[in-house]
Amino acid sequence: MAARTEYVRAAKDAGDKEAAAKIGKLRKPSQAAWVLNLLARREPAELQRLGNLGAALRDAHGRFDGDSIRDLSKQRHQVIRALVAQVRAMALGEGQKLSDTVLRDIEAVFTKALADPAVTEVLKAGTLAATTDLTEQEGWPETPEPVVDEVAQRREQRAERRRQELGRARAEAQHTSEVRDRAQNALAQAEQKAERAARAVAELEAELERARSTEKETGSEVREARTVFRTAEKAAERARRALESLENS
């Protein structure tokens, strides 16, 4: 507003009363209009992108192309969110924090621009005083139907498809990684069980070997005892016969 006053004074000093009057009638823009004008001046390509997307959506609806409408609708939400975030950051860079109400107002403007190419042209002019002006078409500049940059539009559509494919690939990679981790954990547990079973088998085999060794030792003792027993038995028989012989004589 201070700058407007200076321009009015400068026009008067130059003797141009008509210019001074026109400058003096310029309204102070609302906060939403101000940041939208900043966007138009600093990032005109973003508004062109919005216009291209709106043209593509209208074309898809005109052709009743359900697949294109679904894909472009996803892009619409992404583009609007990105633009709202961009103007919020742009305002903060100028020391202004936009309220939720102002941000909703700006989001509604972007939605209107997608539906109506004339709104996009007004935004691109960068001279908006209030977002309500977008409903008062009498004051709009006469502009031709915007020329859609078909090359840029196709490039944007390819880029969006690429982003979607990349997102699906990342999700698949994450899922595969999780499956691999679960399989690795299962393998580790199975290996631990196999190791414990192998140790148990080794211990049982060692116990069996000890039992077999004990069996051999015991068998040898049994054979020796039998030999001693037979010898003693024969000696007892001889002694018995000798006693009988002595008694009979």
FIKOLZA-1660 file (N, C-alpha, C; in steps of 0.1 Angstrom, whole numbers, plus 5000, padded with zeros to 4 digits):
% residues 249
   i   px   py   pz ch aa at
   1 5008 4988 5000  A  M  N
   1 5000 5000 5000  A  M CA
   1 5009 5013 5000  A  M  C
   2 5020 5012 5007  A  A  N
   2 5029 5023 5007  A  A CA
   2 5035 5025 4993  A  A  C
   3 5038 5014 4986  A  A  N
   3 5043 5015 4972  A  A CA
   3 5032 5021 4963  A  A  C
   4 5019 5018 4965  A  R  N
   4 5009 5023 4957  A  R CA
   4 5008 5039 4959  A  R  C
   5 5010 5043 4971  A  T  N
   5 5009 5057 4974  A  T CA
   5 5021 5064 4967  A  T  C
   6 5033 5058 4967  A  E  N
   6 5044 5064 4960  A  E CA
   6 5042 5065 4945  A  E  C
   7 5036 5055 4939  A  Y  N
   7 5033 5055 4925  A  Y CA
   7 5023 5066 4922  A  Y  C
   8 5013 5067 4930  A  V  N
   8 5003 5078 4928  A  V CA
   8 5009 5092 4928  A  V  C
   9 5018 5094 4938  A  R  N
   9 5025 5107 4939  A  R CA
   9 5034 5109 4927  A  R  C
  10 5041 5098 4923  A  A  N
  10 5050 5100 4911  A  A CA
  10 5042 5103 4899  A  A  C
  11 5030 5097 4897  A  A  N
  11 5022 5100 4885  A  A CA
  11 5017 5114 4885  A  A  C
  12 5013 5119 4897  A  K  N
  12 5008 5133 4899  A  K CA
  12 5019 5142 4896  A  K  C
  13 5031 5139 4901  A  D  N
  13 5043 5148 4898  A  D CA
  13 5046 5149 4884  A  D  C
  14 5043 5138 4876  A  A  N
  14 5046 5137 4862  A  A CA
  14 5034 5144 4854  A  A  C
  15 5024 5148 4861  A  G  N
  15 5012 5154 4855  A  G CA
  15 5003 5145 4849  A  G  C
  16 5004 5132 4852  A  D  N
  16 4995 5122 4846  A  D CA
  16 4984 5119 4856  A  D  C
  17 4973 5127 4857  A  K  N
  17 4963 5126 4866  A  K CA
  17 4955 5113 4864  A  K  C
  18 4953 5109 4851  A  E  N
  18 4945 5097 4848  A  E CA
  18 4952 5085 4854  A  E  C
  19 4965 5084 4852  A  A  N
  19 4973 5073 4857  A  A CA
  19 4973 5072 4872  A  A  C
  20 4974 5084 4878  A  A  N
  20 4974 5085 4893  A  A CA
  20 4960 5080 4898  A  A  C
  21 4949 5084 4891  A  A  N
  21 4936 5079 4895  A  A CA
  21 4934 5064 4894  A  A  C
  22 4939 5059 4883  A  K  N
  22 4938 5044 4881  A  K CA
  22 4946 5037 4892  A  K  C
  23 4959 5042 4894  A  I  N
  23 4967 5035 4904  A  I CA
  23 4961 5036 4918  A  I  C
  24 4955 5048 4921  A  G  N
  24 4949 5050 4934  A  G CA
  24 4937 5040 4936  A  G  C
  25 4930 5036 4926  A  K  N
  25 4919 5027 4927  A  K CA
  25 4922 5013 4929  A  K  C
  26 4935 5010 4927  A  L  N
  26 4939 4996 4928  A  L CA
  26 4937 4991 4943  A  L  C
  27 4930 4980 4944  A  R  N
  27 4927 4975 4957  A  R CA
  27 4938 4968 4964  A  R  C
  28 4938 4968 4977  A  K  N
  28 4948 4960 4984  A  K CA
  28 4944 4945 4983  A  K  C
  29 4953 4937 4978  A  P  N
  29 4949 4923 4976  A  P CA
  29 4947 4915 4990  A  P  C
  30 4938 4906 4990  A  S  N
  30 4937 4897 5001  A  S CA
  30 4949 4889 5002  A  S  C
  31 4951 4882 5014  A  Q  N
  31 4963 4874 5016  A  Q CA
  31 4964 4863 5006  A  Q  C
  32 4952 4857 5003  A  A  N
  32 4952 4846 4994  A  A CA
  32 4955 4851 4980  A  A  C
  33 4949 4862 4976  A  A  N
  33 4952 4868 4962  A  A CA
  33 4967 4872 4961  A  A  C
  34 4972 4877 4972  A  W  N
  34 4986 4882 4972  A  W CA
  34 4995 4870 4969  A  W  C
  35 4994 4859 4976  A  V  N
  35 5003 4847 4974  A  V CA
  35 5000 4841 4961  A  V  C
  36 4988 4841 4956  A  L  N
  36 4985 4835 4943  A  L CA
  36 4992 4844 4932  A  L  C
  37 4992 4857 4934  A  N  N
  37 4999 4866 4924  A  N CA
  37 5015 4863 4925  A  N  C
  38 5020 4860 4937  A  L  N
  38 5034 4857 4938  A  L CA
  38 5037 4844 4930  A  L  C
  39 5028 4834 4931  A  L  N
  39 5030 4822 4924  A  L CA
  39 5030 4824 4909  A  L  C
  40 5021 4833 4904  A  A  N
  40 5020 4835 4890  A  A CA
  40 5033 4842 4885  A  A  C
  41 5039 4850 4893  A  R  N
  41 5051 4858 4889  A  R CA
  41 5063 4849 4890  A  R  C
  42 5064 4841 4900  A  R  N
  42 5076 4834 4903  A  R CA
  42 5076 4820 4897  A  R  C
  43 5065 4814 4896  A  E  N
  43 5064 4800 4891  A  E CA
  43 5053 4799 4881  A  E  C
  44 5054 4806 4870  A  P  N
  44 5043 4805 4860  A  P CA
  44 5041 4791 4854  A  P  C
  45 5052 4783 4854  A  A  N
  45 5051 4770 4848  A  A CA
  45 5042 4761 4856  A  A  C
  46 5041 4764 4869  A  E  N
  46 5032 4756 4878  A  E CA
  46 5017 4758 4874  A  E  C
  47 5014 4771 4871  A  L  N
  47 5000 4774 4866  A  L CA
  47 4997 4768 4852  A  L  C
  48 5008 4768 4844  A  Q  N
  48 5006 4762 4831  A  Q CA
  48 5004 4747 4832  A  Q  C
  49 5011 4741 4842  A  R  N
  49 5009 4726 4845  A  R CA
  49 4994 4724 4849  A  R  C
  50 4989 4733 4858  A  L  N
  50 4976 4732 4863  A  L CA
  50 4966 4733 4851  A  L  C
  51 4969 4743 4842  A  G  N
  51 4960 4744 4830  A  G CA
  51 4960 4732 4821  A  G  C
  52 4972 4726 4819  A  N  N
  52 4973 4714 4811  A  N CA
  52 4965 4703 4817  A  N  C
  53 4966 4701 4830  A  L  N
  53 4959 4690 4837  A  L CA
  53 4944 4692 4836  A  L  C
  54 4939 4705 4837  A  G  N
  54 4925 4708 4836  A  G CA
  54 4920 4705 4822  A  G  C
  55 4928 4708 4812  A  A  N
  55 4924 4705 4798  A  A CA
  55 4923 4690 4796  A  A  C
  56 4933 4683 4801  A  A  N
  56 4933 4668 4800  A  A CA
  56 4921 4662 4806  A  A  C
  57 4917 4667 4818  A  L  N
  57 4905 4662 4825  A  L CA
  57 4892 4665 4818  A  L  C
  58 4891 4677 4812  A  R  N
  58 4879 4680 4805  A  R CA
  58 4878 4672 4792  A  R  C
  59 4890 4669 4786  A  D  N
  59 4890 4661 4774  A  D CA
  59 4886 4647 4777  A  D  C
  60 4891 4641 4788  A  A  N
  60 4888 4628 4792  A  A CA
  60 4873 4626 4796  A  A  C
  61 4868 4636 4802  A  H  N
  61 4853 4636 4806  A  H CA
  61 4845 4637 4793  A  H  C
  62 4850 4645 4783  A  G  N
  62 4842 4646 4771  A  G CA
  62 4842 4633 4763  A  G  C
  63 4853 4625 4764  A  R  N
  63 4854 4613 4757  A  R CA
  63 4849 4601 4765  A  R  C
  64 4844 4604 4778  A  F  N
  64 4839 4593 4787  A  F CA
  64 4850 4582 4788  A  F  C
  65 4862 4587 4790  A  D  N
  65 4874 4578 4791  A  D CA
  65 4876 4575 4806  A  D  C
  66 4870 4564 4811  A  G  N
  66 4870 4561 4825  A  G CA
  66 4884 4560 4831  A  G  C
  67 4893 4552 4823  A  D  N
  67 4906 4550 4828  A  D CA
  67 4914 4563 4829  A  D  C
  68 4913 4571 4819  A  S  N
  68 4921 4584 4819  A  S CA
  68 4915 4593 4830  A  S  C
  69 4902 4593 4832  A  I  N
  69 4896 4601 4843  A  I CA
  69 4902 4597 4856  A  I  C
  70 4903 4584 4859  A  R  N
  70 4908 4579 4872  A  R CA
  70 4922 4583 4874  A  R  C
  71 4930 4581 4863  A  D  N
  71 4945 4585 4864  A  D CA
  71 4946 4600 4866  A  D  C
  72 4939 4608 4858  A  L  N
  72 4940 4622 4859  A  L CA
  72 4934 4627 4873  A  L  C
  73 4924 4621 4878  A  S  N
  73 4919 4625 4891  A  S CA
  73 4929 4623 4902  A  S  C
  74 4937 4612 4901  A  K  N
  74 4948 4610 4911  A  K CA
  74 4958 4622 4910  A  K  C
  75 4961 4625 4897  A  Q  N
  75 4971 4636 4895  A  Q CA
  75 4965 4649 4900  A  Q  C
  76 4952 4651 4898  A  R  N
  76 4946 4664 4903  A  R CA
  76 4948 4666 4918  A  R  C
  77 4945 4655 4926  A  H  N
  77 4947 4657 4940  A  H CA
  77 4962 4659 4944  A  H  C
  78 4971 4652 4937  A  Q  N
  78 4985 4654 4939  A  Q CA
  78 4990 4668 4936  A  Q  C
  79 4986 4673 4924  A  V  N
  79 4990 4686 4920  A  V CA
  79 4985 4697 4929  A  V  C
  80 4972 4696 4933  A  I  N
  80 4966 4706 4942  A  I CA
  80 4973 4706 4955  A  I  C
  81 4976 4694 4961  A  R  N
  81 4983 4694 4974  A  R CA
  81 4997 4700 4972  A  R  C
  82 5004 4697 4961  A  A  N
  82 5017 4702 4959  A  A CA
  82 5017 4718 4958  A  A  C
  83 5007 4723 4951  A  L  N
  83 5006 4737 4949  A  L CA
  83 5003 4744 4962  A  L  C
  84 4994 4739 4970  A  V  N
  84 4990 4745 4983  A  V CA
  84 5003 4745 4992  A  V  C
  85 5010 4734 4992  A  A  N
  85 5023 4734 5000  A  A CA
  85 5032 4744 4995  A  A  C
  86 5033 4746 4982  A  Q  N
  86 5042 4755 4976  A  Q CA
  86 5039 4770 4979  A  Q  C
  87 5026 4774 4979  A  V  N
  87 5023 4787 4982  A  V CA
  87 5024 4790 4997  A  V  C
  88 5022 4779 5005  A  R  N
  88 5024 4781 5020  A  R CA
  88 5039 4784 5022  A  R  C
  89 5048 4776 5016  A  A  N
  89 5062 4779 5018  A  A CA
  89 5066 4792 5012  A  A  C
  90 5060 4796 5001  A  M  N
  90 5063 4809 4995  A  M CA
  90 5059 4820 5004  A  M  C
  91 5048 4819 5011  A  A  N
  91 5043 4830 5020  A  A CA
  91 5052 4830 5032  A  A  C
  92 5056 4819 5037  A  L  N
  92 5065 4818 5049  A  L CA
  92 5078 4825 5046  A  L  C
  93 5083 4823 5033  A  G  N
  93 5095 4830 5029  A  G CA
  93 5094 4845 5029  A  G  C
  94 5082 4850 5028  A  E  N
  94 5079 4864 5028  A  E CA
  94 5075 4869 5042  A  E  C
  95 5076 4860 5052  A  G  N
  95 5073 4864 5066  A  G CA
  95 5058 4863 5069  A  G  C
  96 5050 4856 5060  A  Q  N
  96 5035 4855 5062  A  Q CA
  96 5031 4841 5064  A  Q  C
  97 5024 4838 5075  A  K  N
  97 5019 4825 5078  A  K CA
  97 5004 4824 5074  A  K  C
  98 5001 4815 5064  A  L  N
  98 4987 4814 5059  A  L CA
  98 4979 4806 5069  A  L  C
  99 4967 4811 5072  A  S  N
  99 4958 4803 5081  A  S CA
  99 4951 4792 5073  A  S  C
 100 4945 4783 5080  A  D  N
 100 4938 4772 5074  A  D CA
 100 4927 4777 5065  A  D  C
 101 4921 4787 5069  A  T  N
 101 4910 4793 5061  A  T CA
 101 4915 4798 5048  A  T  C
 102 4926 4805 5048  A  V  N
 102 4932 4810 5036  A  V CA
 102 4937 4799 5027  A  V  C
 103 4942 4788 5033  A  L  N
 103 4947 4777 5025  A  L CA
 103 4936 4770 5018  A  L  C
 104 4924 4769 5025  A  R  N
 104 4912 4762 5019  A  R CA
 104 4907 4771 5008  A  R  C
 105 4908 4784 5010  A  D  N
 105 4904 4793 4999  A  D CA
 105 4912 4791 4987  A  D  C
 106 4925 4790 4989  A  I  N
 106 4935 4788 4978  A  I CA
 106 4932 4775 4971  A  I  C
 107 4930 4764 4979  A  E  N
 107 4927 4751 4973  A  E CA
 107 4915 4752 4964  A  E  C
 108 4905 4759 4969  A  A  N
 108 4892 4760 4961  A  A CA
 108 4895 4767 4948  A  A  C
 109 4904 4777 4948  A  V  N
 109 4907 4784 4936  A  V CA
 109 4914 4775 4926  A  V  C
 110 4923 4767 4930  A  F  N
 110 4930 4757 4921  A  F CA
 110 4920 4747 4916  A  F  C
 111 4910 4743 4924  A  T  N
 111 4900 4734 4919  A  T CA
 111 4891 4741 4908  A  T  C
 112 4888 4754 4910  A  K  N
 112 4881 4761 4900  A  K CA
 112 4889 4762 4887  A  K  C
 113 4902 4764 4888  A  A  N
 113 4910 4766 4877  A  A CA
 113 4911 4753 4868  A  A  C
 114 4910 4741 4875  A  L  N
 114 4910 4729 4868  A  L CA
 114 4897 4727 4860  A  L  C
 115 4886 4733 4865  A  A  N
 115 4873 4731 4858  A  A CA
 115 4871 4742 4847  A  A  C
 116 4877 4754 4849  A  D  N
 116 4875 4765 4840  A  D CA
 116 4888 4771 4835  A  D  C
 117 4891 4770 4823  A  P  N
 117 4904 4776 4818  A  P CA
 117 4905 4791 4819  A  P  C
 118 4893 4798 4820  A  A  N
 118 4894 4812 4822  A  A CA
 118 4899 4816 4835  A  A  C
 119 4896 4808 4845  A  V  N
 119 4901 4810 4859  A  V CA
 119 4917 4809 4859  A  V  C
 120 4922 4799 4852  A  T  N
 120 4936 4797 4850  A  T CA
 120 4943 4810 4844  A  T  C
 121 4936 4815 4834  A  E  N
 121 4942 4827 4827  A  E CA
 121 4942 4839 4836  A  E  C
 122 4932 4841 4845  A  V  N
 122 4932 4851 4854  A  V CA
 122 4943 4850 4864  A  V  C
 123 4945 4837 4869  A  L  N
 123 4956 4835 4878  A  L CA
 123 4969 4838 4872  A  L  C
 124 4971 4834 4860  A  K  N
 124 4984 4836 4853  A  K CA
 124 4987 4851 4851  A  K  C
 125 4977 4859 4850  A  A  N
 125 4979 4874 4849  A  A CA
 125 4986 4880 4861  A  A  C
 126 4984 4873 4873  A  G  N
 126 4991 4878 4885  A  G CA
 126 4986 4891 4890  A  G  C
 127 4973 4895 4887  A  T  N
 127 4968 4908 4892  A  T CA
 127 4955 4906 4900  A  T  C
 128 4954 4895 4907  A  L  N
 128 4942 4892 4914  A  L CA
 128 4942 4901 4927  A  L  C
 129 4930 4907 4930  A  A  N
 129 4929 4914 4942  A  A CA
 129 4922 4907 4953  A  A  C
 130 4913 4898 4949  A  A  N
 130 4906 4889 4959  A  A CA
 130 4901 4877 4952  A  A  C
 131 4900 4866 4959  A  T  N
 131 4896 4853 4952  A  T CA
 131 4881 4854 4948  A  T  C
 132 4873 4863 4954  A  T  N
 132 4860 4865 4950  A  T CA
 132 4859 4871 4936  A  T  C
 133 4869 4877 4932  A  D  N
 133 4869 4882 4918  A  D CA
 133 4868 4871 4908  A  D  C
 134 4871 4859 4911  A  L  N
 134 4870 4848 4902  A  L CA
 134 4856 4845 4898  A  L  C
 135 4846 4850 4906  A  T  N
 135 4832 4847 4903  A  T CA
 135 4826 4859 4896  A  T  C
 136 4833 4870 4894  A  E  N
 136 4828 4882 4888  A  E CA
 136 4835 4884 4875  A  E  C
 137 4830 4877 4865  A  Q  N
 137 4836 4876 4852  A  Q CA
 137 4837 4889 4844  A  Q  C
 138 4829 4899 4848  A  E  N
 138 4828 4912 4841  A  E CA
 138 4842 4919 4841  A  E  C
 139 4849 4917 4851  A  G  N
 139 4862 4924 4852  A  G CA
 139 4874 4915 4847  A  G  C
 140 4871 4904 4841  A  W  N
 140 4882 4895 4836  A  W CA
 140 4887 4901 4823  A  W  C
 141 4900 4899 4821  A  P  N
 141 4905 4903 4808  A  P CA
 141 4900 4893 4797  A  P  C
 142 4899 4899 4785  A  E  N
 142 4895 4890 4774  A  E CA
 142 4907 4882 4769  A  E  C
 143 4906 4870 4770  A  T  N
 143 4917 4861 4767  A  T CA
 143 4912 4850 4758  A  T  C
 144 4921 4846 4748  A  P  N
 144 4917 4835 4740  A  P CA
 144 4917 4822 4748  A  P  C
 145 4911 4811 4742  A  E  N
 145 4912 4798 4748  A  E CA
 145 4927 4794 4749  A  E  C
 146 4931 4790 4761  A  P  N
 146 4945 4787 4763  A  P CA
 146 4950 4776 4754  A  P  C
 147 4962 4777 4750  A  V  N
 147 4968 4767 4741  A  V CA
 147 4974 4757 4751  A  V  C
 148 4970 4744 4749  A  V  N
 148 4975 4734 4757  A  V CA
 148 4988 4729 4751  A  V  C
 149 4998 4729 4760  A  D  N
 149 5011 4723 4756  A  D CA
 149 5010 4708 4756  A  D  C
 150 5007 4702 4744  A  E  N
 150 5004 4688 4744  A  E CA
 150 5017 4680 4747  A  E  C
 151 5028 4685 4743  A  V  N
 151 5041 4678 4745  A  V CA
 151 5043 4678 4761  A  V  C
 152 5042 4689 4767  A  A  N
 152 5044 4690 4781  A  A CA
 152 5033 4681 4789  A  A  C
 153 5021 4681 4783  A  Q  N
 153 5010 4673 4789  A  Q CA
 153 5014 4659 4789  A  Q  C
 154 5018 4654 4777  A  R  N
 154 5022 4640 4776  A  R CA
 154 5034 4637 4785  A  R  C
 155 5043 4646 4785  A  R  N
 155 5055 4644 4794  A  R CA
 155 5051 4643 4808  A  R  C
 156 5042 4651 4813  A  E  N
 156 5037 4651 4826  A  E CA
 156 5029 4637 4829  A  E  C
 157 5021 4633 4819  A  Q  N
 157 5014 4620 4821  A  Q CA
 157 5024 4609 4822  A  Q  C
 158 5034 4609 4813  A  R  N
 158 5044 4598 4814  A  R CA
 158 5051 4599 4827  A  R  C
 159 5055 4611 4832  A  A  N
 159 5062 4612 4845  A  A CA
 159 5053 4607 4856  A  A  C
 160 5040 4609 4855  A  E  N
 160 5031 4605 4866  A  E CA
 160 5030 4590 4866  A  E  C
 161 5029 4584 4853  A  R  N
 161 5028 4569 4852  A  R CA
 161 5041 4563 4858  A  R  C
 162 5053 4570 4855  A  R  N
 162 5065 4565 4860  A  R CA
 162 5066 4566 4875  A  R  C
 163 5060 4576 4881  A  R  N
 163 5060 4577 4896  A  R CA
 163 5051 4566 4902  A  R  C
 164 5040 4564 4895  A  Q  N
 164 5031 4553 4900  A  Q CA
 164 5038 4539 4899  A  Q  C
 165 5045 4537 4887  A  E  N
 165 5052 4524 4886  A  E CA
 165 5063 4523 4896  A  E  C
 166 5070 4534 4899  A  L  N
 166 5081 4534 4908  A  L CA
 166 5075 4531 4922  A  L  C
 167 5064 4537 4925  A  G  N
 167 5057 4534 4938  A  G CA
 167 5053 4520 4940  A  G  C
 168 5048 4514 4929  A  R  N
 168 5044 4500 4930  A  R CA
 168 5056 4491 4931  A  R  C
 169 5067 4495 4924  A  A  N
 169 5080 4487 4925  A  A CA
 169 5086 4487 4939  A  A  C
 170 5085 4499 4945  A  R  N
 170 5090 4500 4958  A  R CA
 170 5082 4492 4968  A  R  C
 171 5069 4492 4966  A  A  N
 171 5060 4484 4975  A  A CA
 171 5063 4470 4973  A  A  C
 172 5065 4465 4961  A  E  N
 172 5068 4451 4958  A  E CA
 172 5082 4447 4964  A  E  C
 173 5091 4457 4963  A  A  N
 173 5105 4454 4968  A  A CA
 173 5104 4453 4983  A  A  C
 174 5096 4461 4990  A  Q  N
 174 5094 4461 5004  A  Q CA
 174 5088 4448 5008  A  Q  C
 175 5078 4444 5001  A  H  N
 175 5071 4431 5004  A  H CA
 175 5080 4419 5002  A  H  C
 176 5088 4419 4991  A  T  N
 176 5098 4408 4989  A  T CA
 176 5108 4408 5000  A  T  C
 177 5113 4420 5004  A  S  N
 177 5123 4420 5015  A  S CA
 177 5117 4415 5028  A  S  C
 178 5105 4418 5031  A  E  N
 178 5098 4412 5043  A  E CA
 178 5097 4397 5042  A  E  C
 179 5093 4392 5030  A  V  N
 179 5092 4378 5029  A  V CA
 179 5105 4371 5030  A  V  C
 180 5116 4377 5024  A  R  N
 180 5129 4372 5026  A  R CA
 180 5134 4371 5040  A  R  C
 181 5131 4382 5048  A  D  N
 181 5135 4383 5062  A  D CA
 181 5128 4372 5070  A  D  C
 182 5115 4370 5067  A  R  N
 182 5108 4359 5074  A  R CA
 182 5113 4345 5070  A  R  C
 183 5117 4343 5058  A  A  N
 183 5122 4331 5053  A  A CA
 183 5136 4329 5060  A  A  C
 184 5144 4339 5061  A  Q  N
 184 5157 4338 5067  A  Q CA
 184 5156 4334 5082  A  Q  C
 185 5146 4341 5089  A  N  N
 185 5144 4337 5103  A  N CA
 185 5139 4323 5104  A  N  C
 186 5131 4318 5095  A  A  N
 186 5126 4304 5096  A  A CA
 186 5138 4295 5093  A  A  C
 187 5146 4298 5084  A  L  N
 187 5158 4290 5081  A  L CA
 187 5167 4289 5093  A  L  C
 188 5170 4301 5099  A  A  N
 188 5178 4301 5111  A  A CA
 188 5173 4292 5122  A  A  C
 189 5160 4293 5124  A  Q  N
 189 5153 4284 5135  A  Q CA
 189 5154 4269 5131  A  Q  C
 190 5152 4266 5118  A  A  N
 190 5153 4252 5114  A  A CA
 190 5168 4247 5115  A  A  C
 191 5177 4255 5112  A  E  N
 191 5191 4251 5114  A  E CA
 191 5195 4249 5128  A  E  C
 192 5189 4257 5137  A  Q  N
 192 5192 4255 5152  A  Q CA
 192 5186 4242 5156  A  Q  C
 193 5173 4239 5152  A  K  N
 193 5167 4226 5155  A  K CA
 193 5175 4215 5150  A  K  C
 194 5180 4216 5138  A  A  N
 194 5188 4205 5132  A  A CA
 194 5201 4203 5140  A  A  C
 195 5207 4214 5144  A  E  N
 195 5219 4213 5152  A  E CA
 195 5217 4206 5165  A  E  C
 196 5205 4210 5172  A  R  N
 196 5202 4203 5184  A  R CA
 196 5199 4188 5182  A  R  C
 197 5192 4185 5171  A  A  N
 197 5190 4171 5169  A  A CA
 197 5202 4163 5166  A  A  C
 198 5212 4169 5159  A  A  N
 198 5225 4163 5156  A  A CA
 198 5232 4160 5169  A  A  C
 199 5232 4170 5178  A  R  N
 199 5239 4168 5191  A  R CA
 199 5232 4157 5198  A  R  C
 200 5219 4156 5198  A  A  N
 200 5212 4145 5205  A  A CA
 200 5215 4132 5199  A  A  C
 201 5216 4131 5186  A  V  N
 201 5220 4118 5179  A  V CA
 201 5234 4114 5183  A  V  C
 202 5243 4124 5183  A  A  N
 202 5257 4121 5187  A  A CA
 202 5258 4116 5201  A  A  C
 203 5250 4122 5210  A  E  N
 203 5250 4117 5224  A  E CA
 203 5245 4103 5225  A  E  C
 204 5234 4100 5218  A  L  N
 204 5228 4087 5218  A  L CA
 204 5237 4077 5212  A  L  C
 205 5244 4080 5202  A  E  N
 205 5254 4071 5196  A  E CA
 205 5265 4068 5205  A  E  C
 206 5270 4079 5213  A  A  N
 206 5280 4076 5222  A  A CA
 206 5276 4067 5234  A  A  C
 207 5263 4070 5238  A  E  N
 207 5258 4061 5249  A  E CA
 207 5256 4047 5244  A  E  C
 208 5252 4045 5231  A  L  N
 208 5251 4032 5226  A  L CA
 208 5265 4025 5225  A  L  C
 209 5275 4032 5221  A  E  N
 209 5288 4027 5221  A  E CA
 209 5293 4022 5234  A  E  C
 210 5290 4031 5244  A  R  N
 210 5294 4027 5258  A  R CA
 210 5286 4014 5262  A  R  C
 211 5274 4013 5259  A  A  N
 211 5266 4001 5262  A  A CA
 211 5271 3989 5256  A  A  C
 212 5275 3990 5243  A  R  N
 212 5281 3979 5236  A  R CA
 212 5294 3975 5242  A  R  C
 213 5302 3985 5246  A  S  N
 213 5315 3981 5253  A  S CA
 213 5313 3974 5266  A  S  C
 214 5303 3979 5274  A  T  N
 214 5299 3973 5286  A  T CA
 214 5295 3959 5284  A  T  C
 215 5287 3957 5273  A  E  N
 215 5282 3943 5270  A  E CA
 215 5293 3934 5267  A  E  C
 216 5304 3939 5260  A  K  N
 216 5315 3930 5257  A  K CA
 216 5323 3926 5269  A  K  C
 217 5325 3936 5278  A  E  N
 217 5332 3934 5290  A  E CA
 217 5324 3924 5299  A  E  C
 218 5311 3926 5300  A  T  N
 218 5303 3917 5308  A  T CA
 218 5303 3902 5302  A  T  C
 219 5303 3901 5289  A  G  N
 219 5303 3888 5283  A  G CA
 219 5316 3881 5286  A  G  C
 220 5327 3888 5286  A  S  N
 220 5340 3882 5289  A  S CA
 220 5340 3877 5303  A  S  C
 221 5335 3885 5313  A  E  N
 221 5335 3881 5327  A  E CA
 221 5326 3868 5328  A  E  C
 222 5315 3868 5321  A  V  N
 222 5306 3856 5322  A  V CA
 222 5313 3844 5317  A  V  C
 223 5320 3845 5306  A  R  N
 223 5328 3833 5301  A  R CA
 223 5338 3828 5311  A  R  C
 224 5345 3838 5317  A  E  N
 224 5356 3834 5327  A  E CA
 224 5349 3827 5339  A  E  C
 225 5338 3833 5343  A  A  N
 225 5331 3827 5355  A  A CA
 225 5326 3813 5352  A  A  C
 226 5321 3811 5340  A  R  N
 226 5317 3797 5336  A  R CA
 226 5329 3787 5336  A  R  C
 227 5340 3792 5331  A  T  N
 227 5352 3783 5331  A  T CA
 227 5356 3779 5345  A  T  C
 228 5356 3789 5354  A  V  N
 228 5360 3786 5368  A  V CA
 228 5350 3777 5374  A  V  C
 229 5337 3779 5371  A  F  N
 229 5326 3771 5377  A  F CA
 229 5328 3756 5372  A  F  C
 230 5330 3754 5359  A  R  N
 230 5332 3741 5354  A  R CA
 230 5344 3734 5360  A  R  C
 231 5355 3741 5361  A  T  N
 231 5367 3736 5368  A  T CA
 231 5364 3731 5382  A  T  C
 232 5357 3740 5389  A  A  N
 232 5354 3737 5403  A  A CA
 232 5344 3726 5404  A  A  C
 233 5335 3725 5395  A  E  N
 233 5325 3714 5395  A  E CA
 233 5332 3701 5392  A  E  C
 234 5342 3700 5383  A  K  N
 234 5349 3688 5380  A  K CA
 234 5358 3684 5392  A  K  C
 235 5363 3694 5399  A  A  N
 235 5372 3691 5411  A  A CA
 235 5363 3685 5422  A  A  C
 236 5351 3691 5423  A  A  N
 236 5342 3686 5434  A  A CA
 236 5338 3672 5431  A  A  C
 237 5335 3669 5418  A  E  N
 237 5331 3655 5414  A  E CA
 237 5342 3645 5417  A  E  C
 238 5355 3649 5414  A  R  N
 238 5366 3640 5417  A  R CA
 238 5367 3638 5432  A  R  C
 239 5365 3648 5439  A  A  N
 239 5366 3647 5454  A  A CA
 239 5356 3638 5460  A  A  C
 240 5343 3639 5454  A  R  N
 240 5332 3631 5458  A  R CA
 240 5335 3616 5456  A  R  C
 241 5340 3613 5444  A  R  N
 241 5343 3599 5440  A  R CA
 241 5354 3594 5449  A  R  C
 242 5364 3602 5452  A  A  N
 242 5375 3597 5460  A  A CA
 242 5370 3594 5474  A  A  C
 243 5361 3602 5479  A  L  N
 243 5355 3600 5492  A  L CA
 243 5347 3587 5493  A  L  C
 244 5339 3585 5482  A  E  N
 244 5331 3573 5482  A  E CA
 244 5340 3560 5481  A  E  C
 245 5351 3561 5474  A  S  N
 245 5360 3550 5472  A  S CA
 245 5366 3546 5486  A  S  C
 246 5370 3557 5494  A  L  N
 246 5376 3555 5507  A  L CA
 246 5366 3548 5517  A  L  C
 247 5354 3553 5516  A  E  N
 247 5343 3548 5525  A  E CA
 247 5340 3533 5522  A  E  C
 248 5341 3529 5509  A  N  N
 248 5337 3516 5505  A  N CA
 248 5349 3506 5509  A  N  C
 249 5360 3511 5509  A  S  N
 249 5372 3502 5512  A  S CA
 249 5373 3501 5528  A  S  C
% end
